[in-house]
Amino acid sequence: MSPMKASSDRWRVDDGEEAWLTPEGPGAAIIESRGALPLRPRAAARGHHRPAFPGACVVLGGERFEVTEEAQLDQGFRYRLDPWPADSVFRDVFEYGPILVRAAQREREQASFARGAAWYSWLLLPFLGLLPEAPQTRACNRFDLDPAMATLAGALLEGSLAIAALGVVDRFDPGLTFSAIGPLALTLMFPALTRGLASVAWGDVAGSSILGALFGLFRSSPQRFDPMVLPLTREAFWARLTLGDRQELRSDGALIVRSVLPHLTWDAGPRAVAPRVKSGDDYWKIAPLLPSLQNGRLSFAYELRPEPQSEAEDRAPAKPPDPRQYQDEVVTRVADQWRDVITAAPWLVVLLPRPAQERAYRALGGPTATRRAVIATAVAELALASWFLTGHGIFNALSGAVLVLDALQRLWHAASGAYAPSVFGFAIADYLPPERVEYSAHRDAERRALRQVR
């Protein structure tokens, strides 16, 4: 990547990718590019009910300009810029340079690749949908496919294979009854059914549990887990919530905040008033900046400026927000959702994997608060196991044995003062609101941002 060549009034990134000041008019500056850039021009007012909407803000040489016009050329696009109006709130802020231009070039290359692969990429959906979440998301991004659609196609393929397997069993032993073959059918069909329904209802992305287990079993060396590397998986989301923002206070009083997690409530979106965050007695106005992608890590940036105060000029400088202020807001929302679930169904929460229970009971007493529900669900497992064991067939026997072993290990963990998850809890944990709502919202925000910088 060649550095940007700049003079006092001209900035050149590549052939056909440059910007320059135009004091002779008609605007204050011009940007030309070989393809479209993510620069939205000003929208004119359309009566009193449709006021003018400012264009994107572009930084050239430290000065802010507004994109007022976009024109398509024979080869590329031209953008006219005017000085930024002081009475307008800026929403999209782009600094002209290699980051902006290279991101647009990568997006064009990706779109070209996706168009070339469009005739066959849809054939890959069922097979990509069997992969674990992280590689499935990366592969779908590569082929410009919807990961949720891939999950649904993979679930349909997995369900079809399960039905075919049951047909083979019935062919070799036609005398099997449903009581004998039923547990096998549930074992094979339930994971595919839940993944398919979750992909339709919530856009959830998940791979085959069987294939995921094989990935972990035959992995030649342990993977190095870096929660900041794309994509945003469930484990990475909870890990990123423990990281604070990086803050840089500029000489002009603006605070630049960078994070590996998108701050959903800090994005102005279509709102007429810019969002703001409170810190002590002070308020800071927020303007989202262009995210950047480097070495597989997507970084989100925000510019915060203190709101003018009516007090005397010798007032103390505004107090910056805490580096973990947004993350703590998300953790609080998740904790409130867990309280609702525990109030409605405490027996369900004690079945979940240990990390989910730790998040649920962190502020509610820890493992001690789960003991009564663990004993009740373990007794229910033993009762169900006795019903299976009174039946006939190898599958009933195996199901009963698994239930007995699961109940006994959970009772042992509860007696030891630890969380007591069930081996069946993983099948439902990802679909409960506390584990799904915040993660899905941030995952979707990352996907939208990735389209901006690819």
CORUR-V922932 format. One record per residue. N is the residue number from 1. RES is the residue in one letter. SS is DSSP state (~ for helix, > for strand, _ for the rest). D_FIRST is the distance of its C-alpha to the first C-alpha in whole Angstrom. Layout:
BEGIN
{{N;RES;SS;D_FIRST} {N;RES;SS;D_FIRST}}
END
This chain:
BEGIN
{{1;M;_;0} {2;S;_;4} {3;P;_;6} {4;M;_;9} {5;K;>;12} {6;A;>;15} {7;S;_;19} {8;S;_;22} {9;D;_;22} {10;R;>;19} {11;W;>;15} {12;R;>;13} {13;V;>;9} {14;D;>;10} {15;D;_;13} {16;G;_;15} {17;E;>;13} {18;E;>;15} {19;A;>;18} {20;W;>;21} {21;L;>;24} {22;T;_;27} {23;P;_;30} {24;E;_;32} {25;G;_;32} {26;P;_;33} {27;G;_;30} {28;A;_;28} {29;A;>;25} {30;I;>;23} {31;I;>;20} {32;E;>;19} {33;S;>;17} {34;R;_;17} {35;G;_;18} {36;A;_;20} {37;L;_;18} {38;P;_;20} {39;L;_;22} {40;R;_;26} {41;P;_;28} {42;R;_;31} {43;A;>;34} {44;A;_;38} {45;A;_;41} {46;R;_;43} {47;G;_;46} {48;H;_;47} {49;H;_;46} {50;R;_;43} {51;P;_;41} {52;A;_;38} {53;F;>;35} {54;P;_;32} {55;G;_;29} {56;A;_;25} {57;C;>;25} {58;V;>;22} {59;V;>;21} {60;L;>;20} {61;G;_;20} {62;G;_;22} {63;E;>;25} {64;R;>;25} {65;F;>;26} {66;E;>;27} {67;V;>;26} {68;T;>;29} {69;E;>;29} {70;E;>;27} {71;A;>;27} {72;Q;>;26} {73;L;>;26} {74;D;_;26} {75;Q;_;22} {76;G;>;21} {77;F;>;22} {78;R;>;23} {79;Y;>;24} {80;R;>;26} {81;L;>;26} {82;D;>;29} {83;P;>;30} {84;W;_;30} {85;P;_;34} {86;A;_;35} {87;D;_;37} {88;S;_;35} {89;V;_;33} {90;F;_;30} {91;R;_;28} {92;D;_;25} {93;V;>;23} {94;F;>;19} {95;E;>;17} {96;Y;_;15} {97;G;_;12} {98;P;~;8} {99;I;~;10} {100;L;~;13} {101;V;~;11} {102;R;~;8} {103;A;~;12} {104;A;~;14} {105;Q;~;12} {106;R;~;12} {107;E;~;16} {108;R;~;16} {109;E;~;15} {110;Q;~;17} {111;A;~;20} {112;S;~;20} {113;F;~;21} {114;A;~;23} {115;R;~;25} {116;G;~;25} {117;A;~;26} {118;A;~;29} {119;W;~;32} {120;Y;~;32} {121;S;~;30} {122;W;~;33} {123;L;~;35} {124;L;~;33} {125;L;~;34} {126;P;~;37} {127;F;~;35} {128;L;~;32} {129;G;_;35} {130;L;_;36} {131;L;_;33} {132;P;_;33} {133;E;~;32} {134;A;~;28} {135;P;~;27} {136;Q;~;29} {137;T;~;27} {138;R;~;24} {139;A;~;25} {140;C;~;26} {141;N;~;23} {142;R;~;21} {143;F;~;24} {144;D;_;25} {145;L;_;28} {146;D;_;30} {147;P;~;31} {148;A;~;34} {149;M;~;35} {150;A;~;34} {151;T;~;36} {152;L;~;39} {153;A;~;39} {154;G;~;39} {155;A;~;42} {156;L;~;44} {157;L;~;43} {158;E;~;44} {159;G;~;47} {160;S;~;48} {161;L;~;48} {162;A;~;50} {163;I;~;52} {164;A;~;52} {165;A;~;53} {166;L;~;56} {167;G;~;57} {168;V;~;57} {169;V;~;59} {170;D;~;62} {171;R;~;62} {172;F;~;63} {173;D;_;65} {174;P;_;66} {175;G;_;69} {176;L;_;66} {177;T;_;67} {178;F;~;64} {179;S;~;65} {180;A;~;64} {181;I;~;61} {182;G;~;60} {183;P;~;58} {184;L;~;56} {185;A;~;55} {186;L;~;54} {187;T;~;52} {188;L;~;50} {189;M;~;50} {190;F;~;49} {191;P;~;46} {192;A;~;45} {193;L;~;47} {194;T;~;45} {195;R;~;42} {196;G;~;43} {197;L;~;44} {198;A;~;42} {199;S;~;39} {200;V;~;41} {201;A;~;42} {202;W;~;39} {203;G;_;36} {204;D;_;36} {205;V;_;34} {206;A;_;36} {207;G;_;36} {208;S;_;39} {209;S;~;41} {210;I;~;42} {211;L;~;39} {212;G;~;38} {213;A;~;40} {214;L;~;40} {215;F;~;36} {216;G;~;37} {217;L;~;40} {218;F;~;38} {219;R;_;35} {220;S;_;35} {221;S;_;33} {222;P;_;33} {223;Q;_;30} {224;R;_;28} {225;F;_;28} {226;D;_;26} {227;P;_;27} {228;M;_;23} {229;V;>;21} {230;L;_;22} {231;P;_;24} {232;L;_;27} {233;T;_;30} {234;R;~;33} {235;E;~;33} {236;A;~;30} {237;F;~;31} {238;W;~;34} {239;A;~;32} {240;R;~;30} {241;L;_;33} {242;T;_;34} {243;L;_;30} {244;G;_;31} {245;D;_;28} {246;R;>;26} {247;Q;>;27} {248;E;>;26} {249;L;>;29} {250;R;_;27} {251;S;_;30} {252;D;_;30} {253;G;_;32} {254;A;_;30} {255;L;>;29} {256;I;>;25} {257;V;>;26} {258;R;>;23} {259;S;>;24} {260;V;_;24} {261;L;_;26} {262;P;_;27} {263;H;_;30} {264;L;~;32} {265;T;~;34} {266;W;~;32} {267;D;_;30} {268;A;_;32} {269;G;_;32} {270;P;_;35} {271;R;_;37} {272;A;_;38} {273;V;_;38} {274;A;_;35} {275;P;_;35} {276;R;>;36} {277;V;>;37} {278;K;>;40} {279;S;>;40} {280;G;_;43} {281;D;_;45} {282;D;>;42} {283;Y;>;40} {284;W;>;36} {285;K;>;34} {286;I;>;31} {287;A;>;28} {288;P;>;26} {289;L;>;22} {290;L;_;19} {291;P;_;18} {292;S;>;15} {293;L;>;14} {294;Q;>;12} {295;N;_;14} {296;G;_;16} {297;R;>;18} {298;L;>;18} {299;S;>;19} {300;F;>;22} {301;A;>;22} {302;Y;>;25} {303;E;>;27} {304;L;>;30} {305;R;>;33} {306;P;>;36} {307;E;_;39} {308;P;_;41} {309;Q;_;44} {310;S;_;48} {311;E;_;49} {312;A;_;49} {313;E;_;46} {314;D;_;47} {315;R;_;46} {316;A;_;44} {317;P;_;40} {318;A;_;39} {319;K;_;39} {320;P;_;35} {321;P;_;36} {322;D;_;36} {323;P;_;32} {324;R;_;34} {325;Q;~;36} {326;Y;~;34} {327;Q;~;34} {328;D;~;38} {329;E;~;39} {330;V;~;37} {331;V;~;39} {332;T;~;43} {333;R;~;42} {334;V;~;42} {335;A;~;45} {336;D;~;47} {337;Q;~;46} {338;W;~;47} {339;R;~;51} {340;D;~;51} {341;V;~;51} {342;I;~;53} {343;T;~;56} {344;A;~;56} {345;A;_;55} {346;P;~;55} {347;W;~;56} {348;L;~;53} {349;V;~;51} {350;V;_;52} {351;L;_;51} {352;L;_;48} {353;P;_;45} {354;R;~;46} {355;P;~;42} {356;A;~;43} {357;Q;~;47} {358;E;~;45} {359;R;~;44} {360;A;~;47} {361;Y;~;49} {362;R;_;47} {363;A;_;49} {364;L;_;52} {365;G;_;54} {366;G;~;52} {367;P;~;53} {368;T;~;57} {369;A;~;56} {370;T;~;56} {371;R;~;59} {372;R;~;61} {373;A;~;59} {374;V;~;58} {375;I;~;62} {376;A;~;62} {377;T;~;60} {378;A;~;60} {379;V;~;64} {380;A;~;63} {381;E;~;61} {382;L;~;64} {383;A;~;66} {384;L;~;64} {385;A;~;64} {386;S;~;67} {387;W;~;67} {388;F;~;65} {389;L;~;67} {390;T;_;70} {391;G;_;69} {392;H;_;69} {393;G;_;66} {394;I;~;63} {395;F;~;60} {396;N;~;63} {397;A;~;63} {398;L;~;60} {399;S;~;59} {400;G;~;62} {401;A;~;61} {402;V;~;57} {403;L;~;59} {404;V;~;61} {405;L;~;59} {406;D;~;56} {407;A;~;59} {408;L;~;60} {409;Q;~;57} {410;R;~;56} {411;L;~;60} {412;W;~;59} {413;H;~;56} {414;A;~;57} {415;A;~;60} {416;S;_;58} {417;G;_;56} {418;A;_;53} {419;Y;_;51} {420;A;_;53} {421;P;_;50} {422;S;_;51} {423;V;_;50} {424;F;_;50} {425;G;_;48} {426;F;~;45} {427;A;~;46} {428;I;~;46} {429;A;~;44} {430;D;_;41} {431;Y;_;43} {432;L;_;45} {433;P;~;44} {434;P;~;43} {435;E;~;40} {436;R;~;39} {437;V;~;39} {438;E;~;36} {439;Y;~;34} {440;S;~;34} {441;A;~;33} {442;H;~;30} {443;R;~;29} {444;D;~;29} {445;A;~;28} {446;E;~;25} {447;R;~;25} {448;R;~;25} {449;A;~;22} {450;L;~;20} {451;R;~;20} {452;Q;~;19} {453;V;~;15} {454;R;_;15}}
END
